[in-house]
Amino acid sequence: MLNERGVDGFFYGLFMDVALLRNSGVRPVNPRRAYLDDFALRIGNRATLVPSAGARAYGMVIALTHSELQHLYGAPGLDQYRPEAVLARLMDGVAVPALCYNLLVEPQADERNLDYAARLQQALRQLEFPSDYIDSVTGR
């Protein structure tokens, strides 16, 4: 097996949970709380980030190998996500280049996933993100 180096990914959904990542068969390294400016979270049937001037989306920067990222996003239902280069900011303001997986097509206005939104709010609370952001997370 090749000894691949890790690359930082910015995770804004349930993959922020290191235990969930481990249960998915990957080995997360160096998890750090972070945010992206000028992106907003959209939850339809699935979650994604969309460009939005003045918005802020919170998540975790976590290092995984390219193979592990392909494993995660090759799973059924996640193959619609594509990596984008972003500049995440750690909570202390330090900038970190990262890959962020987003849907190619933004969720439709009538799409809802209240269960996902509730689970995401719980994860955000456990990670101690700002309460106003947690409250803004809804199933649409």
C-alpha positions, -999 to +999 in steps of 0.1 A: +000+000+000+013+035-009+019+059+019-002+087+006+001+122+022-030+138+036-047+168+021-069+192+040-106+190+033-132+214+045-163+195+058-195+214+065-220+185+069-221+154+090-186+144+079-174+170+104-178+142+129-145+124+132-162+093+146-185+091+116-155+094+093-137+066+111-168+045+108-168+052+071-134+035+068-111+065+067-085+079+091-091+116+098-060+136+109-056+170+125-093+181+128-097+219+133-127+241+135-129+266+106-151+286+083-155+298+047-164+334+040-188+342+011-204+307+011-238+297+025-251+263+035-281+250+016-299+219+027-322+202+002-323+164-001-285+168+004-264+196+018-240+219-002-223+252+000-232+279-025-213+312-032-230+340-013-214+374-007-212+383+030-222+348+042-202+325+064-203+287+066-187+268+095-171+234+094-140+213+101-107+212+082-096+176+084-067+159+066-075+127+046-057+111+017-069+114-019-079+078-018-099+083+014-117+113-002-125+092-033-138+064-010-161+088+009-175+106-021-177+075-042-204+061-019-240+059-032-257+093-032-224+112-027-211+107-062-228+139-072-203+160-052-172+175-068-141+189-052-135+227-052-104+245-040-113+269-011-094+290+014-107+280+048-100+301+079-093+284+112-111+299+142-079+319+150-080+334+115-051+315+099-059+307+062-057+271+051-061+259+015-085+229+014-107+208-009-144+212-004-169+188-020-201+205-032-230+195-054-228+206-091-264+217-089-279+237-060-309+220-042-343+230-056-364+254-035-389+226-027-364+201-014-364+194+023-344+172+047-354+181+083-338+150+098-304+159+082-307+195+095-315+184+130-285+160+130-262+187+116-274+211+143-265+185+170-230+180+154-224+218+153-234+221+190-210+194+200-182+212+181-192+244+198-198+266+167-216+299+171-252+295+183-266+320+157-251+298+129-265+266+145-300+282+147-298+292+110-294+256+100-327+243+088-341+218+064-349+249+043 
